[in-house]
Amino acid sequence: MEKVFSKDSFWLLFWGFVASALAWAFWYYAGEHGFQIMTIAVWISLIFDNRRMRAKLKDYEKKN
């Protein structure tokens, strides 16, 4: 049981470090444009999700 815990702890620390390094790199290189980049990314994902949901709704309406 102890080996599993230490293995899980390692991966938790590893991925925490990776996430923090990526976040730092994003804000370091994006600078003051980081908020606009994130806003655009969210808008694009919402548009694609809306299209997907509309297609599912049309399929659901055709079946019923």
C-alpha positions as CSV (number, residue, x, y, z in Angstrom):
1,M,0.0,0.0,0.0
2,E,2.9,2.4,0.8
3,K,4.4,2.0,-2.7
4,V,1.1,3.0,-4.4
5,F,0.9,6.1,-2.2
6,S,4.4,7.2,-3.1
7,K,3.8,6.5,-6.8
8,D,0.6,8.6,-6.7
9,S,2.4,11.3,-4.8
10,F,5.1,11.4,-7.4
11,W,2.7,11.8,-10.3
12,L,0.7,14.4,-8.5
13,L,3.8,16.5,-7.9
14,F,5.0,15.8,-11.5
15,W,1.8,17.0,-13.1
16,G,1.5,19.9,-10.7
17,F,4.9,21.0,-11.8
18,V,4.0,20.6,-15.5
19,A,0.8,22.6,-15.1
20,S,2.5,25.4,-13.2
21,A,5.4,25.5,-15.8
22,L,2.9,25.7,-18.7
23,A,0.9,28.4,-16.9
24,W,4.0,30.4,-16.3
25,A,5.1,30.0,-19.9
26,F,1.7,31.1,-21.2
27,W,1.6,34.3,-19.1
28,Y,5.3,35.0,-19.7
29,Y,5.1,34.8,-23.5
30,A,1.5,36.1,-23.9
31,G,2.2,39.0,-21.6
32,E,-0.6,41.6,-21.6
33,H,-2.4,39.8,-24.4
34,G,-3.0,36.7,-22.3
35,F,-6.5,37.7,-21.4
36,Q,-7.5,38.3,-25.0
37,I,-6.0,35.0,-26.0
38,M,-7.9,33.1,-23.3
39,T,-11.2,35.0,-24.2
40,I,-10.8,34.1,-27.9
41,A,-10.2,30.5,-27.0
42,V,-13.3,30.3,-24.8
43,W,-15.4,31.9,-27.5
44,I,-14.2,29.5,-30.1
45,S,-14.9,26.5,-27.8
46,L,-18.4,27.8,-27.0
47,I,-19.2,28.3,-30.7
48,F,-18.1,24.7,-31.6
49,D,-20.0,23.3,-28.6
50,N,-23.1,25.2,-29.6
51,R,-23.0,23.8,-33.1
52,R,-22.5,20.3,-31.7
53,M,-25.5,20.7,-29.3
54,R,-27.7,22.1,-32.1
55,A,-26.9,19.1,-34.2
56,K,-27.8,16.8,-31.4
57,L,-31.0,18.6,-30.8
58,K,-32.0,18.3,-34.4
59,D,-31.3,14.6,-34.3
60,Y,-33.3,14.3,-31.1
61,E,-36.3,16.2,-32.7
62,K,-36.2,14.0,-35.8
63,K,-36.4,10.9,-33.6
64,N,-39.4,12.1,-31.6
